[in-house]
Amino acid sequence: DEELIAVILTAAEQEAKKDDLGLLNNGTVTTTMLILLKLEPEQGPKLAQPLWESCLKPHAVLAAASRCAFLMLAMLKSGSMKESIVATLREHKSRIEKAANEAEASGSKVNGARQLLAAA
């Protein structure tokens, strides 16, 4: 499990560096990641915390206005991560609102971003 998580995180970190978050902003990838997060064991190697810290938090504004918003919403359900995510959302709230409005104006759906903003 550790090796698989390491490979996933390495690939996610590379994708997060792209202008549009690369494949992290892909519906199939987001759905797969959501399933992996739901399957995360109580003990042993974790995916959610390092994914948040290394991929989503550094790109919080872009992530919140993309399909990654649904990953962040799933992570909010984790008591250990909720405080960090909410603090980041509050810190960048006006920028997230602006990014969501711009994405919506260009025809993108931003339901996840709106839910995150409501949680902030």
Helices and strands as residue ranges (DSSP letters): H 2-16, G 22-25, H 27-38, H 48-51, I 52-56, G 57-59, H 60-64, H 68-76, H 79-91, H 93-105, H 111-119
